[in-house]
Amino acid sequence: MPDQKTDLGTTLLTVKDMAALLSVHPKTISEMTRNGRLPLPLRIGGPTGRPRWRRAEIEAWIAAGTPAVDRWMEMTSKRTA
């Protein structure tokens, strides 16, 4: 479960939140991001800033079967087009 500080009405998930949600180690989240296995995060503080993911997007990604990033981007661009 996301930690209480992050879960106070925010819609952004930290690496720690993502790890808890997916039942993996936080380092696995970083690896999955680098390998294109997670939706792209927002970067708080610029391109090298801390990653954050939109909760609604991650929930939709999980519901879609956790597709690779390229497939996910195809799927979501069709929804918004």
C-alpha positions as MATLAB code, in Angstrom:
seq = 'MPDQKTDLGTTLLTVKDMAALLSVHPKTISEMTRNGRLPLPLRIGGPTGRPRWRRAEIEAWIAAGTPAVDRWMEMTSKRTA';
ca = [
       0.000    0.000    0.000;
       1.167    3.548   -0.661;
       2.618    5.240    2.412;
       0.369    7.627    4.313;
       2.332   10.756    3.397;
       1.827   10.064   -0.306;
      -1.746    8.837    0.003;
      -3.167   12.094    1.380;
      -5.300   12.866   -1.651;
      -2.442   12.997   -4.156;
      -2.617   11.222   -7.466;
       1.139   10.728   -7.843;
       3.010    7.583   -6.802;
       6.639    7.418   -5.688;
       9.061    4.578   -6.418;
       8.259    3.223   -2.954;
       4.517    3.379   -3.660;
       4.975    1.639   -7.007;
       7.064   -1.101   -5.403;
       4.356   -1.720   -2.802;
       1.603   -1.679   -5.424;
       3.416   -4.185   -7.658;
       4.883   -6.234   -4.775;
       8.475   -5.782   -5.913;
      11.630   -4.158   -4.535;
      12.076   -0.422   -5.254;
      15.199   -1.217   -7.299;
      13.012   -3.385   -9.532;
      10.844   -0.336  -10.278;
      13.910    1.583  -11.462;
      14.991   -1.367  -13.591;
      11.507   -1.808  -15.059;
      11.407    1.905  -15.930;
      14.797    1.737  -17.679;
      13.773   -1.399  -19.583;
      10.476    0.040  -20.845;
       8.294   -2.225  -18.746;
       6.469    0.561  -16.871;
       4.606    3.614  -18.135;
       6.921    6.605  -18.297;
       7.022    8.604  -15.070;
       6.786   12.341  -14.651;
      10.060   13.838  -13.454;
       9.630   16.233  -10.540;
      12.425   18.788  -10.713;
      13.339   18.384  -14.377;
      14.650   15.548  -16.560;
      16.853   14.100  -13.818;
      14.333   14.693  -11.038;
      12.524   12.146   -8.922;
      10.072    9.953  -10.839;
       6.360   10.018  -10.062;
       3.555    8.083  -11.756;
      -0.082    9.106  -12.068;
      -2.141    6.700   -9.976;
      -4.990    6.573  -12.514;
      -2.595    5.696  -15.340;
      -0.944    2.913  -13.324;
      -4.321    1.468  -12.353;
      -5.393    1.513  -16.032;
      -2.052   -0.046  -17.061;
      -2.529   -2.874  -14.545;
      -6.127   -3.401  -15.717;
      -4.815   -3.634  -19.313;
      -2.484   -6.471  -18.346;
       0.746   -4.492  -17.768;
       1.783   -4.109  -21.432;
       5.247   -2.857  -22.443;
       5.611    0.908  -22.739;
       5.474    1.010  -26.542;
       2.258   -1.026  -26.580;
       0.807    1.021  -23.711;
       1.497    4.263  -25.568;
      -0.277    2.874  -28.655;
      -3.240    1.832  -26.528;
      -3.545    5.147  -24.713;
      -3.011    7.312  -27.792;
      -5.997    5.581  -29.418;
      -8.128    6.402  -26.369;
      -7.239   10.099  -26.497;
      -7.313   10.481  -30.297;
];
